[in-house]
Amino acid sequence: MGDNPLSIHVVNKMGYEEFIKSFGNVVEHCSLCAAAVWRERPFRDAENLASCFGDFIDRLPISGKEGILRLHPDLAGRLAQAGQLTSESTREQASAGLNTMTEEERQRMTNLNKRYTQKFGFPFVICARENKKDAILRGLGERLENAPQTEAITGANEVKKICRLRLLDLVKPDSQLNSPL
Amino acid sequence: MGDNPLSIHVVNKMGYEEFIKSFGNVVEHCSLCAAAVWRERPFRDAENLASCFGDFIDRLPISGKEGILRLHPDLAGRLAQAGQLTSESTREQASAGLNTMTEEERQRMTNLNKRYTQKFGFPFVICARENKKDAILRGLGERLENAPQTEAITGANEVKKICRLRLLDLVKPDSQLNSPL
């Protein structure tokens, strides 16, 4: 959880500019999601807020789901090596052990990422907080076999998991619309 | 037109990261549009590129159209007065004469903008390069009467006009996929 998680009451009182500032990166580099979801307030709790983001992603056409994936950095890729990831991505990739790969593991991931991006036209996205590096490497190899449309949906579902965990960092999970917490 | 407009051949050879960097703000603060549209390449010419952006905006659910509007600054509003608009918005608002309003005009626009945002939950967006300040003030008053769903679509159609003019600044209008220009 973040240092100063918000109560759902505070979230529900936000104007859209403040809401976008607070939640504009729960979907990496895609503030449109927060900008769209604001209309669904009041939110019952953090999980309901996460569902609203998930529903918006689900309703996007395939091109939009692919677009969301293209706004993500390569896992353990160039941005990470250059230290230019968002703070959220840096923390998530570290939790999966991606910052302590051996040279051989890094090379394998680079090669798989390259084949993946060439095949699909968007980068491999996986919820790093729910997977360690071995599972990620295995997942990359397996998902390379998917059909493009299937894979855009699989990737978007991972985005939804990342988004939910980021929201649970930002909003108190036990804060409810109808309770005075 | 911009200083160094691109030929459509150069655009069609861009990887998605370069494409998003070049066209990520043709829809204000909404790089998802460029990220989604990249899959439609090769583009025939600048107008075809603009149509692809327009089609993507059309296919968004109403919540997404509203979200795009929420990523726009208030016309002649706080950001403009603080000099924090994107360079594209600064130029466009100046072309409509919004930077030379009298105090009375500015007050009228502020009041109308406030009523508009309160009613619809998103800011008033109009293609400033196709309208002078009198037409904009009149449009604001008229569009305040619209139903919310109608107005989200009207606003999104203005976003498409702004987007097209920004693209025609960036890409040579006479450069064609099937000609060696």
Interface residues (C-beta under 8 A of the other chain):
Chain A: Y16 E17 I20 H29 C30 S31 L32 C33 A34 A35 A36 V37 W38 R39 E40 F56 R59 L60 P61 S63 G64 E66 G67 I68 R70 L71 G121 F122
Chain B: Y16 I20 H29 C30 S31 L32 C33 A34 A35 A36 V37 W38 R39 E40 F56 R59 L60 P61 S63 G64 E66 G67 I68 R70 L71 G121 F122
